[in-house]
Amino acid sequence: MAGSKKPNGLGLYDLSGNVWEWVEDCWHGNFEGAPPDGSVWLDANRGNCGLRVLRGGSWLSRPVYLRVSSRSGYFADSRYNFIGFRLVEDITEPTTK
């Protein structure tokens, strides 16, 4: 049921299970050599940029995939109704001089 769970830290409801979300990272089979600061991980350490990372599962997924840590590699030119994208905004405070 929509809105039946608590919102996330940004006050957004019902994000898990909507659509798999494209992220900018190239596909890597494991996290060895991943950037320690969470920045975008492109082709370093034998990444495959023909495959991009999808995260989070969708309405079409089995329940085990409906979690933010779920990830998969998919061809970057794929388009399906169970794949969307993730927008990110840097909300750090600007420094003043």
C-alpha positions as CSV (number, residue, x, y, z in Angstrom):
1,M,0.0,0.0,0.0
2,A,1.5,3.4,-1.0
3,G,2.7,5.5,1.9
4,S,2.4,2.7,4.4
5,K,6.1,2.8,5.3
6,K,8.1,5.6,6.9
7,P,9.8,8.1,4.5
8,N,13.6,8.1,4.0
9,G,15.8,10.8,5.4
10,L,14.8,13.2,2.7
11,G,11.1,12.7,3.3
12,L,10.5,10.5,0.2
13,Y,8.2,7.5,0.3
14,D,8.0,4.3,-1.7
15,L,11.3,4.4,-3.6
16,S,12.2,0.7,-3.3
17,G,10.6,-1.6,-5.9
18,N,9.5,1.2,-8.3
19,V,12.1,0.7,-11.1
20,W,15.7,-0.4,-11.3
21,E,17.8,2.8,-11.3
22,W,20.6,3.6,-13.7
23,V,23.7,5.0,-11.9
24,E,26.8,6.4,-13.6
25,D,29.2,3.6,-12.5
26,C,30.6,1.1,-15.1
27,W,30.0,-2.5,-14.2
28,H,32.6,-4.3,-12.0
29,G,32.0,-7.8,-10.8
30,N,33.0,-7.0,-7.2
31,F,34.0,-4.0,-5.1
32,E,37.8,-4.6,-5.2
33,G,39.4,-1.3,-6.1
34,A,36.2,0.7,-5.7
35,P,36.7,4.4,-4.8
36,P,36.7,4.7,-1.0
37,D,34.8,8.0,-1.0
38,G,31.7,6.7,-2.9
39,S,32.5,8.7,-6.1
40,V,31.7,7.4,-9.6
41,W,33.6,4.3,-10.6
42,L,34.3,4.2,-14.3
43,D,36.6,2.0,-16.3
44,A,39.5,1.8,-13.7
45,N,40.4,-1.8,-12.5
46,R,38.9,-3.5,-15.6
47,G,35.5,-2.0,-15.4
48,N,33.1,-2.6,-18.4
49,C,31.5,0.6,-19.4
50,G,29.4,-1.2,-22.1
51,L,27.5,-2.4,-19.0
52,R,26.3,0.1,-16.5
53,V,25.1,-0.5,-13.0
54,L,21.4,-0.7,-12.1
55,R,20.4,-0.5,-8.4
56,G,17.4,-1.3,-6.3
57,G,15.1,-3.7,-8.0
58,S,11.7,-3.0,-9.6
59,W,8.1,-3.9,-9.6
60,L,9.1,-6.9,-11.9
61,S,11.8,-8.2,-9.5
62,R,11.6,-10.9,-6.9
63,P,11.4,-9.5,-3.3
64,V,15.1,-10.4,-2.6
65,Y,16.2,-7.7,-5.1
66,L,14.1,-4.9,-3.6
67,R,16.8,-3.3,-1.6
68,V,19.1,-0.4,-2.2
69,S,22.2,-2.6,-2.1
70,S,21.0,-4.8,-4.9
71,R,22.9,-4.2,-8.1
72,S,23.2,-5.6,-11.6
73,G,25.1,-4.8,-14.8
74,Y,23.0,-4.0,-17.9
75,F,23.7,-2.9,-21.4
76,A,23.9,0.9,-21.4
77,D,21.6,1.3,-24.4
78,S,18.8,-0.9,-22.9
79,R,15.3,0.7,-22.4
80,Y,12.5,-1.1,-20.5
81,N,9.6,0.0,-18.4
82,F,11.2,-1.4,-15.3
83,I,14.4,0.7,-15.6
84,G,14.5,4.4,-14.6
85,F,17.3,6.6,-13.4
86,R,18.5,8.2,-10.2
87,L,19.0,12.0,-9.9
88,V,21.4,13.2,-7.4
89,E,21.9,16.8,-6.1
90,D,24.9,17.8,-4.0
91,I,23.3,19.5,-1.0
92,T,26.5,20.4,0.8
93,E,26.6,23.9,2.2
94,P,28.6,26.4,0.2
95,T,31.6,27.9,1.9
96,T,31.7,31.6,2.5
97,K,34.8,33.8,2.6
